[in-house]
Amino acid sequence: MDEAILMILVKQYADRFGITFSSKHLDDEDKKQKLVSLMQESLAGKRGPVTDADLN
């Protein structure tokens, strides 16, 4: 995923929910993909905020 697109997604998510997960997950490729998917679901109204527990 393009880093600029990722940052836009994170900003949209943060504007809506605040940051509810540790940014260290963005450094792990596997967790980053899961995190992106979960943030997209949250922004689409399919789930609540993403937490660290969702990524462990």
C-alpha distance (Angstrom), angle and dihedral (degrees) to the residues before:
residue distance angle dihedral
M1 . . .
D2 3.79 . .
E3 3.82 110.3 .
A4 3.82 92.3 -134.3
I5 3.80 90.9 55.5
L6 3.80 89.9 46.9
M7 3.81 91.4 52.5
I8 3.82 91.3 49.6
L9 3.81 90.0 50.9
V10 3.81 92.0 48.1
K11 3.82 90.6 48.6
Q12 3.81 92.7 50.1
Y13 3.79 89.9 47.8
A14 3.82 93.0 47.0
D15 3.81 92.2 48.0
R16 3.79 89.7 54.7
F17 3.80 103.7 35.5
G18 3.79 107.3 10.9
I19 3.77 115.5 -123.6
T20 3.78 108.0 -54.3
F21 3.80 99.7 167.8
S22 3.79 136.4 56.1
S23 3.80 113.9 -92.5
K24 3.83 89.4 -139.0
H25 3.82 86.7 82.4
L26 3.81 88.7 69.9
D27 3.82 88.6 65.9
D28 3.82 93.2 59.3
E29 3.83 110.6 77.5
D30 3.82 95.0 -151.1
K31 3.79 94.2 46.6
K32 3.80 91.4 42.4
Q33 3.81 90.9 60.3
K34 3.81 91.3 48.7
L35 3.80 90.5 45.3
V36 3.82 92.1 51.6
S37 3.79 90.4 50.1
L38 3.82 92.7 48.5
M39 3.83 92.6 46.7
Q40 3.80 89.9 51.3
E41 3.82 90.3 50.7
S42 3.82 90.2 49.1
L43 3.80 92.9 50.1
A44 3.81 89.7 48.0
G45 3.81 90.0 54.3
K46 3.81 93.8 -114.2
R47 3.81 94.2 119.8
G48 3.79 142.0 4.4
P49 3.79 127.1 -99.8
V50 3.80 119.7 -43.3
T51 3.80 116.4 -111.9
D52 3.79 133.9 -171.4
A53 3.83 87.7 -104.7
D54 3.83 88.8 64.2
L55 3.79 89.5 58.0
N56 3.82 100.6 45.5
